[in-house]
Amino acid sequence: MIQYSISKNELENLIEQVHPGWLERANLRTGIFKELGYYKEDSSIWSEIKVVFMKLQHSKCAYCERQLESEDFGRIEHDLEHFRPKKKAKPWILNKSLKKAGVTLTDPENGKADPGYHLLAYNPLNYCTSCKTCNSSLKRDCFPIEGVRSPIGDDPVELKSESPLLVNPVGDFDHDPVSLINFYGLSPKACGDSPYKRRRGLVSIVFFRLDDQRRKYLFRERAEIITTLFSFLESANKEINQNEKKVWEDLIKFKTKPSAPHTNCAQSFCELYHRDRADAKEVFHLATAYLNSISR
């Protein structure tokens, strides 16, 4: 996971440039939902601004960092996702490992689902784009929190009081996911420096199955990045000619920049290499073995 830091004003300006008048239409709809007390409309208009988030996120899934197709051909690949669900917030079941780690969730008041966040249906800070696996198969209408749910909330910044266990991927007001999750080889690890941040990292990994090898494309792509990066790092480390050395360093930067797929994994591996080359070499061999195992 990587956060796409942007202020509300900057985001609204981008939306207005792409689709003038959309914000005004969205505010009118929000006013209707406020009067009703819940979300209801015959047709939605948020897909009109999907391209804004595709560009902002470098066409990457906000949750698993897979690279999807660009806005020219890939709109069908991207889901414009409501971070907080607009209709209902269904319960999410903790597994044994999370319970053992001390994670607890606030259960819905009626036992089945809490009301959704109808006033956030058209709040741009409640949007991101994600792959269909992360959105439709895994996240669905779940939104786990530790605190008291505020379904009438209309400001994502103030809703931090709910103590959400997922990280808002778009905006400049939530924890940076890199401060919650890093990687050792192919696998994500919770790294938060406080109990709450550690729980957020643990839940995010389990919630989106970021460490589940059944998400084989995630693991394959991470393995390919690590094996490639290791050769680049070795070449840059051994090269004496400064011009040639810069070529390898530029390639490393290309693989670790925010627009590259699986940036967190790539950056974590580079940090490991510079900290402990022998350990990084072992990770490289494990990644190579993984690729060989799935190519048979």
N, C-alpha and C positions, 0 to 999 in steps of 0.2 A: 504494500500500500504506500502511496505517495500522496501528500497533500498538495492541492493546487491553490496556493495562497492568493487571495484577491479580496479587496474590500467590497462592501455592498455597492457603493457608488460606482466603482470601476466595473463591476459585473453588470449593473444596470445600464451603464453607458455602452458596453459591448452589445447588450441585447437591443438597445435602441438603434444602434448602428445597423445591425443585421435585419431587424424587424421593427421599423418605426411604428409606434402606437400600441405595441404589444403590451407594454406595462400598464397602460391605461385600461385596456380591455381586461387584463388580468385583475386589476384592482376592482373593477366593477363586479366581476364574478366573485371575488372574495367577499365583497359587501353582501352579495346574495347569500353566500354560505353562512355569513355571520348572522343574518336575520333568521335563516332556517335553523341554525344550530348544528348543522351537519353538512357533509359534502354531497351534492347532488347536481348533476347536469347531464344533458343528453349527449353532448359531444365536447371534447376537450380541445385546448389550443396549445398545450405545452410542447407538442411535437414540432411546432413551428420554429422553436428556438433550440432544438436539439443540436444543431450545427455549432452553436456558440460553445457548448460544453465539449463537444467532440474536439474542437480546435484548442480550447483551453487545456484539455487533458491529453493533448498530443495523440488523439485517437486511441488512448489506452483505457482499459477497464479501470475504474477508480478503486476497485477492491483487490483484484488479483494481478494487476499490471500487465495483463496480456495486451499485445499490440493488435488492434483490430484495423479494419480497412479505413481509409480516410473519408472525409465528408463527400468526396466526389462519387464514390461507389459504395460506401459502407454504412449508409444510414440504417439499412435494415438489420445490420449486425449489432448496432448499439441500441440499448434500451435507455430512454431518458427516465431515470429512476428517482422516485421520491425517497429521500433519506428517511424522513419520518413518514409513515404511511398515512394517506389522506382519509381512508374510510374506517379502518379498524386496526388495532394493534394486537395481533394474536400472541399467545404465550409461546415461548421458546424453551425447550427442555434442556437442562444442563446434563452433560455427561458426567461420568464418575470422576474423571481427571479434574474437571473444573470444580466440582464439589469438594474434592480433596484439597484443591488449591485455595479454598475459602471463598469462592465466588457464590454470591446469592443474588436472586432476582426478585423484583417486585411482581407478585402474581396479579393478574387482572382481578378487578373487584368483583366481577360477576362469574369468575371462574373460566370463562371461555375466551373473551377478548375485551380489551379496553376500547373506548371510542378512539377513532383516528384523529389526526391533526388537520381538521377541515380548513383551518385558517392558514395553513401552510401549503395548500394544494397549488398555489401560484406564487409562492415565495421563491425567488431564484436561488437563495441560499439553502433551499431544501432540495435542490436538484444536483444530479451528476449523471454521467453516462456510465453504463457498466455492460459487461457481457451478459448474455442471456442466462448463462449458468449461475453467475453470482446473483443476479436479480431474480429471475423467474424460478430457478430450481432451489436456490439456497435462502435468499433473503425473504422473498415473498412479502407477507404482511407482518413479519416479526420485527420487533424493535425492543431488545432487552435493555432494561434500566435497573439501577439499584435504588433509586429514590422514589419520589412521588410523581406519578404521571400527571402532566398538565395538558390535557387535550384541547383546551381553549387557548393555549399559547399561540402567539402570532409572531414571535421573535426568536429565531434559532439561537441567538447569542444568550438571551435570558434563559432559554430552556436547558442550559448547561446545569441548572439546579436539579434537573431530573437524575443527574449522574448517569448519563448514557454509557453503555459499554461498547458501542461502536463509535468510530471516529468520523465526524463530518468531513468528507474529502474535499469540499470546495468552500473556501472562505479563509479568513485570517484570525479566527477566534478559538479554534479548538487545538488540542495537542497535535503536534507533528507526528504522524505515524512512525517516522524513523526513530522517534524517542520512545516508542512503545515496542517496536518489532525490528529486529535485525536478522541476519541470516548466518548460519554456519553451513557452508556448502549449499545443498539443495533445500535445506529445511529452515523455516522461519522459527525464531526464538523470541519469547517475550523478554524485553530488556528494560522495562520501566523502572525509574529510580524512586518510585513511591508505590505503596500497596495498590492504590487505585489504578495507577498507570500500568502496573504489571497485570492487574486483572483485565484491563481493557485490551492489552496485547494478547493475553491468553484467549479471551473470548473471540476476538477478531480472527485469530488463527483457526479456531475450531469452527466458528460460525460460517466462514467462507471456505472451509476445508483446504486451507492453504498448505497444510502438511499431510494431506491425504493423497497417497500415491495413485489412487483411482483417478485423480485429476492429472492424468498422465501427460497432457500437453504442457501443463505448468512445469512439471519436473523435467520433461525433455528439453524445454526451452531454457530453463535454468542451467541444466547440464551443458547444453551447447554454449551458453554464455561463459560459463566457468572454464571450459576447455579452451575456448578461443582466447579469453582474457589471460589465461596462464601463459600461453605462447607469446602474447603481446608483452606481458610484463617481463617474461624471461628475456625476450629480445631487447627490450628497452634497458634492462638491467645490465646486459652484457655488451651492448653496442658502445663503441668508443667514438665513432664518428658522430659529431653532434647533429649534423643534418639528418642522418639515418635514425639517430636516437629520437629526434623530434617526430619523425614519421610514426614510430611506434607509440610515442606518448600521445600523439593526436588520435591514434586509433583507440587507445585506452579511454581518452576523454569522450570519444564518440560512443563507446559502449556503456559509459556510465553517466551520460547526460540525462536530464529529466525527461527528454522526449524518447529515450530508448526504452525498450521493453524491460521489465524486471530490474529497474534502476536500483532498488534497495538491495537486491541480491548481488548485483554487479559491484556496487560500492562496498558492500560488506566483504566481498571476496578480495577486492583490492586492499582494503584495510588489513585483512588477515595476511595477505602476501607481504606487505611492508612490515608487519609486526612479527610474523613468524613464517618465513619462507618454507621451512620444512613441513609445517602443518598445512600450508596452502598447497604444497605439492601432493600431500596425502589426499586432500580434498579433490584435487585435480584427478588423481588416479581413481578415486571413488566415482567421480562424475563420468570419467571415461568408461569405467566398468558398467555403470548404469546404462550409458548409451549403447554399449555393446550388447547388453542383456536384452534391451528392447528392440534391437535391430535384427535379432535372430528370428 
